[in-house]
């Protein structure tokens, strides 16, 4: 009986707590403006004429994420003054660095002249290393907001993003941000936009994303200036896959722009690229939190979950259609060419499987990274990864550690060279007289090489006139050739230099910021290959070449780099029982040499007298032993030494 009463008391307490929790949640939702009876709007009923797809493009730190936050607040997607900044920057690396590295999407509802519009916003990165994200985002848009800082004015990436949008035939809405700053000069920046891009000053909007000033004018311009998407809801279903991500429970999630028709949960879809079929398990929109819907219609941007498990199945630029239907594939993307390569190895070979899984999942989220298997006698089995730039490489390695908890060794970055070989019977038979090399270990013998080519870029530098001399000296030092120079206004100059890619991937941007007190900006684009005089520099330890330490350098800088490498190795390699000669060589020519002295042992310390011949005899035996050891000894180089030398 007592047990029965105790059970009744426990059950009544459970019911009371449940009722109290329900009332609390109901009051919380009511306070935030939600109602239990209020249903989510039916996004599938929005006519195409009231849908706008747009992106925000700008230079780094011109306020893209802040403007996106204010637009989300102004349209009711998030609560104002919630204290949550950079809502669309969901990655930890984005919040730590204060930059956007991954394009994010949000669907906004905006009422204009008593009609509700669906605005699909895509926030894009601003750094040149993530231009791949920008180009993919622009493929799903009809217009862009070109955001410019009223204080700093037009920067190098502003110019690059403008021509990227202009080349895609998109409507451009110029917006000046940070007009509330003390040193802001909107009139000067408006003249820059007019002189560089031939923009009408009357169409330039002025806002303060931090204070929320001018948000209505931006939203009205999106509705009135941008056209609706060119889609057909009566045709067969076609969707354009322009981004993807990985969820540990649902597998690969595909971000698509629905071009034609409509798609419902439970239908079967097929990929034009892989020909594989899937059942649609979930459909959702981002507001910016994920909201599940039963249907996606033409003109909308949404997520498709269909239990896609492998990263190779989600091909960026693919066309998705219903199974059993024949449709014409949509034009995809031209493949992105990686420009910087680095080796990635696990700290311990027991962690190789975890690192491999992490790289596979992360490359799904970042399709610009190329992956090839690599093997090093010093570091073991690993991968050779290709990136769009040095910041891209740094962010990728940081995400490997933060999102997947893996510790990886990254070797020093290098670029890909083109080598034309001497015609031989083998090359004439295979038809491969030109090879591409990104690893010094694969460099052919000098007698086989007919001509070498290195990748070039067209660099655009915008700098104040006061720093023109140091900036030009830096470009000349890095083997740059000036193409053009033009005045933006009375204080700023835009320079264009043709530069070797290998000269800018390491520290060019940091040095440029240093000599210009942070005012100069830099952007570059691929310029193809140019003939050059590059050689393989080998590192020898007591006459034995160590392939892991070799590098490809320009002949004019080989001696400087060789001396620096020899001095660094002298400090890193531990002393041993024999003398170690460190040599930097090109072929048989020695460019630099450093010696690591051996440990010294006094073999005569036990002598306490006697004839001097005893001392000479012991010293002669020691000299003979050292000579024999030098002939047969192997130089023991610890793995940590390779890590210190090879990593950035």
NORMO-V792451 format. One record per residue. PHI is phi in radians with two decimals (NA if undefined). PSI is psi in whole degrees, -180 to 180 (* if undefined). OMEGA is omega in whole degrees, -180 to 180 (none if undefined). Layout:
phi:psi:omega
PHI:PSI:OMEGA
PHI:PSI:OMEGA
//
This chain:
phi:psi:omega
NA:-44:179
-1.06:-41:179
-1.09:-38:179
-1.11:-43:179
-1.12:-40:178
-1.10:-40:178
-1.12:-40:179
-1.13:-40:179
-1.13:-44:179
-1.09:-43:-179
-1.15:-40:-180
-1.15:-39:177
-1.11:-40:178
-1.07:-45:-180
-1.13:-38:-180
-1.13:-44:-180
-1.12:-39:179
-1.12:-42:179
-1.16:-40:180
-1.13:-42:179
-1.11:-41:179
-1.11:-42:179
-1.15:-39:179
-1.09:-46:179
-1.12:-37:180
-1.13:-43:178
-1.14:-36:179
-1.14:-45:179
-1.12:-39:180
-1.15:-38:179
-1.13:-34:-178
-1.49:2:177
1.66:8:178
-1.75:157:178
-2.33:146:-180
-1.15:-31:-178
-1.47:-20:-177
-1.28:126:-179
-1.72:155:178
-1.16:145:-180
-1.09:148:179
-1.47:98:-176
-1.16:-25:-179
-1.21:-17:-178
-1.55:-4:179
-1.20:125:176
-1.19:155:-178
-1.05:-33:-178
-1.13:-17:-179
-1.99:32:175
-2.11:134:177
-2.29:131:176
-1.99:122:-176
-2.56:161:177
-2.18:162:173
-1.96:122:179
-2.16:144:-179
-2.98:172:172
-1.30:165:179
-1.03:135:173
1.18:30:174
-1.73:1:171
1.80:27:180
-1.11:-50:-177
-1.15:-36:178
-1.17:-42:177
-1.11:-41:178
-1.08:-40:177
-1.06:-45:-178
-1.17:-37:178
-1.14:-39:177
-1.10:-42:179
-1.21:-41:-176
-1.19:-28:180
-1.69:3:176
1.44:10:180
-1.25:-33:174
-2.29:162:-178
-1.35:133:179
-1.14:150:177
0.95:35:179
-1.41:-10:-179
1.41:4:-180
-1.75:102:179
-1.65:161:-180
0.92:55:-176
-1.08:-39:-177
-1.44:-13:175
-1.52:88:-172
-1.54:-18:-177
-1.42:147:179
-1.10:-38:-180
-1.14:-31:179
-1.20:-42:-179
-1.25:-34:180
-1.24:-43:-177
-1.52:-16:-179
1.26:24:179
-2.26:161:175
-1.71:127:179
-2.05:-11:-178
-2.34:126:178
-1.14:136:-180
-2.22:153:-174
-2.07:146:174
-2.58:137:178
-1.72:123:-176
-1.97:147:175
-1.92:125:-177
-2.36:132:-179
-1.72:125:-179
-2.38:120:-178
0.92:51:176
1.09:20:175
-2.23:138:-178
-1.61:134:-179
-2.02:146:175
-1.79:113:-178
-1.91:118:179
-1.70:109:-176
-1.69:135:173
-2.15:113:178
-1.52:125:-173
-1.96:158:175
-1.20:164:180
-1.96:-16:-177
-1.40:149:-177
-1.07:-30:-178
-1.18:-15:-179
-2.02:29:177
-1.11:-22:176
-1.09:-40:178
-1.12:-39:-179
-1.15:-47:-177
-1.11:-38:179
-1.19:-37:180
-1.19:-39:-179
-1.15:-24:-180
-1.17:-19:-179
-1.79:11:-174
-2.09:163:172
-1.94:-9:180
-2.86:168:-179
-2.42:155:168
-1.75:116:178
-1.61:104:-174
-1.64:131:-178
-2.28:136:178
-1.26:128:-180
-1.23:-17:180
-1.60:-50:-177
-1.45:-28:-179
1.38:-164:-178
-1.19:131:178
-2.02:176:-175
-1.08:-43:-179
-1.25:-25:173
-1.06:-44:179
-1.10:-45:-178
-1.12:-43:-180
-1.18:-35:178
-1.07:-49:-178
-1.23:-26:174
-1.16:-44:178
-1.27:-39:180
-1.13:-39:178
-1.21:-21:178
-1.61:8:179
1.03:44:179
-1.76:149:174
-1.29:132:-176
-1.95:124:177
-1.86:107:-180
-1.34:132:-179
-2.32:128:175
-1.67:125:-178
-1.84:167:176
1.07:41:178
-1.27:-11:-180
-1.44:-9:-179
-1.21:153:-177
-1.14:-39:-177
-1.67:12:-180
-1.17:142:180
-2.40:78:-177
-1.06:-34:-179
-1.12:-42:179
-1.12:-43:-179
-1.20:-34:177
-1.10:-40:177
-1.14:-35:176
-1.09:-44:179
-1.10:-36:180
-1.23:-41:-177
-1.32:-36:-178
-1.45:-43:-171
-2.04:2:178
1.01:45:180
-1.62:146:178
-1.29:121:-180
-1.00:-28:-180
-1.22:-22:-178
-1.59:-3:-179
-1.44:123:180
-1.58:152:-180
-2.17:123:-175
-2.43:167:168
-2.24:102:-177
-1.14:-31:-179
-1.16:-43:-179
-1.60:-11:-179
1.43:18:-180
-1.40:135:174
1.43:15:-179
-1.20:-35:179
-1.10:-40:-180
-1.14:-36:178
-1.16:-47:-179
-1.14:-39:178
-1.14:-39:179
-1.13:-37:178
-1.10:-42:-178
-1.25:-42:-172
-1.52:-33:-175
-1.60:-32:-175
-1.54:142:178
-1.44:159:174
-1.24:162:180
-1.13:145:179
-1.49:89:-176
-2.32:171:180
-2.41:109:-177
-1.39:-11:-180
-1.61:-10:-179
-1.46:177:176
-1.18:149:-174
-1.13:129:172
-2.49:136:178
-2.35:146:-178
-1.81:117:-179
-1.51:112:-177
-2.04:-2:177
-2.86:162:-180
-2.70:161:178
-2.61:170:-177
-2.09:132:175
-2.06:130:-173
-1.14:-21:-180
-1.73:-32:-175
-1.90:-2:180
1.40:-145:-177
-1.38:129:175
-1.88:125:-175
-1.77:124:175
-1.56:120:-172
-2.26:153:166
-1.84:119:-179
-1.37:114:-178
-1.53:-39:-177
-2.46:151:171
1.23:-155:-179
-2.60:158:-177
-2.33:136:180
-2.11:157:177
-1.12:135:180
1.75:-16:178
-1.35:159:180
-1.75:133:-179
-2.10:164:-178
-2.43:145:178
-1.60:134:177
-1.23:-28:-175
-1.42:-50:-176
-1.67:-15:-178
1.16:11:180
-1.47:151:-178
-1.95:148:-179
-2.49:155:173
-1.72:130:-179
-1.26:116:-179
-1.64:-33:-178
-2.67:148:173
-2.25:140:-178
-2.69:158:173
-1.99:158:178
-1.90:122:-177
-2.29:43:-17
-1.37:-12:173
-1.20:155:-176
-1.31:128:178
-2.12:122:-179
-1.31:140:176
-2.28:162:-180
-1.57:-14:-173
-2.67:141:170
-2.00:135:-178
-2.10:166:-177
-1.00:135:-179
1.78:-15:-178
-1.66:157:174
-2.02:124:-176
-2.66:178:180
-1.82:139:176
-2.05:124:173
-1.92:120:-174
-2.45:30:179
1.00:38:174
-1.41:121:-169
-1.76:-31:-173
-1.75:144:179
-1.19:-26:-180
-1.29:-16:-178
-1.39:-26:180
-1.62:92:-177
-1.65:117:-179
-1.12:130:-176
1.66:3:-178
-1.33:160:175
-1.92:131:180
-1.94:135:180
-2.47:172:179
-1.26:145:-180
-1.12:141:178
1.48:0:179
-1.95:141:177
-1.74:117:179
-2.26:160:177
-1.44:131:-179
-1.18:142:178
-1.32:150:178
-1.09:129:-177
-1.65:-156:-179
-1.76:148:168
-1.29:138:-176
-1.05:137:179
-1.38:131:-180
-1.62:118:175
-1.10:146:-176
-2.00:-22:-179
-2.22:133:-178
-2.10:146:178
-2.63:147:176
-1.49:139:178
-2.14:123:-178
-2.28:148:176
-1.24:151:177
-1.07:-33:177
-2.45:142:-175
-1.12:-18:175
-1.21:-18:180
-1.67:11:-174
-1.13:-42:-178
-1.11:-44:179
-1.11:-41:179
-1.17:-39:179
-1.09:-45:179
-1.10:-39:180
-1.14:-42:179
-1.13:-41:179
-1.08:-44:-178
-1.25:-37:-178
-1.30:-34:176
-1.22:-24:173
-1.13:-39:180
-1.40:-16:-179
-2.39:87:-172
-1.28:-9:-179
-1.33:-11:-178
-1.50:128:175
-1.72:146:-174
-2.25:129:173
-2.39:144:177
-1.19:144:180
-2.49:157:-178
-2.47:133:180
-2.26:129:177
-1.04:-27:-178
-1.51:-39:-174
-1.87:-7:178
1.54:-159:-177
-1.44:137:-179
-2.72:-152:-176
-2.41:150:173
-1.86:111:-175
-1.85:142:177
-1.90:135:-177
-2.21:166:179
-1.46:-14:180
3.14:179:-176
-1.23:-40:178
-1.13:-37:176
-1.02:-43:179
-1.12:-45:-179
-1.13:-43:180
-1.15:-40:180
-1.09:-46:-180
-1.15:-36:178
-1.19:-38:178
-1.20:-34:176
-1.01:-40:-178
-1.36:-43:-174
-1.33:-42:-173
-1.57:-25:-176
-2.19:-1:175
1.11:31:-179
-1.84:141:176
-1.79:123:-176
-2.23:151:174
-1.73:124:178
-1.89:126:178
-1.40:169:-180
-1.08:140:-178
-1.22:149:176
-2.46:170:180
-1.99:174:-178
-1.74:128:-179
-1.86:153:176
-1.94:129:-176
-2.15:126:175
-1.69:123:-175
-1.57:156:174
-1.14:139:-179
-1.16:125:176
-2.30:175:178
-1.07:-37:-178
-1.23:-45:-179
-1.19:-35:178
-1.21:-32:179
-1.27:-45:-178
-1.40:-23:-175
1.27:19:-179
-1.95:75:178
-1.62:-5:177
-2.18:126:179
-2.18:155:178
-1.97:131:-173
-2.28:128:173
-2.10:2:-180
-2.16:123:-179
-1.01:-27:-179
-1.12:-24:-179
-1.65:9:-177
-1.20:130:-177
-1.27:169:178
-1.14:146:-176
-1.00:-35:-179
-1.22:-16:179
-1.53:-13:-173
-1.57:128:175
-1.66:-44:-180
-2.77:148:179
-2.03:148:178
-2.30:143:177
-2.13:152:-179
-1.23:139:179
-2.05:155:177
-2.31:154:172
-1.71:108:-178
-1.63:134:176
-1.96:121:-179
-2.10:127:174
-1.98:120:-173
-2.43:150:170
-1.09:149:-176
-1.08:-27:-178
-1.15:-24:-178
-1.85:17:-175
-1.09:-44:-178
-1.06:-54:179
-1.06:-35:-180
-1.18:-43:179
-1.15:-37:178
-1.12:-40:178
-1.09:-44:-180
-1.14:-40:178
-1.16:-40:178
-1.08:-33:180
-1.60:24:175
1.11:34:179
-1.51:152:177
-2.10:122:-177
-1.25:132:179
-1.78:-45:-179
-2.75:163:175
-2.59:131:-178
-2.53:150:179
-1.53:127:174
-1.40:-46:173
-2.61:-159:-176
-1.24:-21:-173
-1.95:-18:-172
-2.20:146:-176
-2.23:140:176
-1.89:120:179
-1.90:146:174
-2.20:124:-179
-2.21:142:170
-1.61:119:-172
-2.21:147:171
-1.21:136:-178
-1.08:-36:-178
-1.13:-20:-178
-1.49:-12:-175
-2.02:-11:-172
-1.34:-20:-175
-1.56:-67:-171
-2.39:15:-176
-1.06:-46:-177
-1.12:-41:180
-1.15:-43:179
-1.14:-40:179
-1.07:-44:179
-1.13:-35:-178
-1.20:-46:-176
-1.33:-17:-179
-1.88:13:-179
1.00:29:176
1.52:1:-174
-1.54:-26:-177
-1.39:147:177
-2.17:153:-172
-2.40:140:176
-2.57:152:-179
-2.53:160:176
-2.46:157:-174
-1.10:139:-178
-2.16:6:-180
1.53:-158:-176
-1.96:151:177
-2.39:147:180
-1.11:140:-176
-2.61:174:-180
-2.05:79:179
-1.87:150:-177
-2.39:164:175
-1.62:124:177
-1.77:121:-178
-1.78:150:175
-1.91:125:-179
-1.97:135:173
-1.96:110:-175
0.90:42:176
1.48:-2:-180
-1.80:123:-179
-1.27:134:177
-1.90:103:-173
-1.10:-33:-178
-1.13:-21:-178
-1.75:0:-180
-1.30:160:-179
-2.65:162:178
-1.83:122:-175
-2.33:159:174
-1.35:143:-174
-1.05:-34:-178
-1.22:-20:-178
-2.02:8:-175
-1.12:-43:-176
-1.17:-42:179
-1.10:-46:-180
-1.17:-38:179
-1.10:-45:178
-1.09:-43:180
-1.10:-41:-180
-1.16:-42:-179
-1.13:-42:179
-1.14:-38:180
-1.17:-42:179
-1.14:-35:179
-1.08:-36:180
-1.37:-25:-173
-1.65:-44:-176
-1.21:128:-179
-1.24:153:178
-1.18:150:180
-2.33:-171:-174
-1.34:-14:-180
-2.13:161:176
-1.20:135:180
-1.98:120:177
-1.71:119:178
-1.74:122:-178
-2.23:135:171
-1.80:119:-171
-2.25:151:166
-2.07:106:-173
1.15:-121:179
-1.74:0:-178
-1.61:126:180
-1.57:122:-179
-1.59:-35:-177
-2.69:151:179
-2.51:140:173
-2.39:146:-180
-2.02:137:173
-1.81:114:-175
-1.18:146:-179
-1.38:165:171
-1.11:140:-177
-1.90:131:178
-2.11:126:-180
-1.49:100:-176
-1.37:-9:-179
-1.76:10:-175
-1.19:-21:-178
-1.52:-8:179
-1.30:136:-179
-2.20:19:179
2.59:-162:180
1.61:-171:-177
-1.28:150:-179
-1.18:-22:-180
-1.12:-29:177
-1.10:-43:179
-1.12:-44:180
-1.10:-38:-179
-1.12:-44:179
-1.13:-40:179
-1.17:-37:178
-1.17:-40:177
-1.11:-40:179
-1.13:-42:180
-1.11:-41:179
-1.15:-40:179
-1.12:-40:178
-1.14:-38:179
-1.12:-43:179
-1.15:-42:-180
-1.13:-38:180
-1.14:-29:-179
-1.38:-34:-173
-1.96:-10:-173
-1.33:146:172
-1.72:135:179
-1.31:120:180
-1.57:108:179
-1.85:113:-179
-1.10:155:-180
-1.10:-34:179
-1.08:-30:178
-1.15:-44:177
-1.09:-39:180
-1.09:-44:-179
-1.14:-37:-178
-1.35:-43:-171
-1.44:-30:-176
-1.26:164:-176
-1.19:*:none
//
